[in-house]
């Protein structure tokens, strides 16, 4: 039985979600604090509800050259980060430092790949892993010992069975499933006419993308068969794009990521400076 419970948080996603979920919040002097406030709330809720023994927040470090080499337009459709949000990341990092919560940003690596590597190595160490993210790319990481949880709803812990119920395939087939349907949020085109249900049906029938491409004559729909034949190279490329790296140069430092009690003496002055009064009151009660 695992004695360590490691919670890995997609910090970039939590900051973005908080920024748009709490549209107007700032200090009297006009300093934006909406993303930071939502971020702190989310982190404290994850700690309270999931009760991790170890925890780390991961931020994006940029787009990996290996993905840009495969698809020059990878994520190119996304608008630039709003400046009021960009300026709050350093404040979120300061909060994590004051709260003694480990965080990591690897240059030119996406948070997803860093999380995948840390989860893989932690599981190999015999740890239980909870990934706080809503990203469907992460479904490929779910296993008996690694599960997902939405940062905003800690009661919904996603298991292998939940991934299969949601997509029709198990975590081991998510890369192939996504390769067939594409991912608009990442600017990755799939096979025209192949949506989630069709992709699930094809993988169920043929077992794998390789089986589908070798068994094209057996694809019932002439239109789908033609689209698969014409987009063979795109599907194979997509598999490389959506497969998360599990071998980056990072490992859980169990001493550094151990959860420690909050220190009001370090946090209260910081929260008061940001004028986050509800958080100040909660901490003063403690």
Secondary structure, DSSP 8 states (H G I E B T S, - for coil): --S-EEEEEEHHHHHHHHHHHS---B-TT--B-HHHHHHHHHHHHHHHHH--SEEEEEE-----HHHHHH-TTTTTTS----HHHHTTHHHHHHHHHHTT-EEEE-TT--HHHHHHHHHHHHHHTT-EEEEE---GGGGGG--SSEEEEETTEEEEEE-HHHHHHHHSS-GGGHHHHHHHHEEGGGTEE--TT--HHHHHHHHHHHSSHHHHHHTGGG-S-HHHHHHHHHTHHHHHHHHHHHS--S--S----TTTTB-----HHHHHHHHHHTT-HHHHHHHHH-
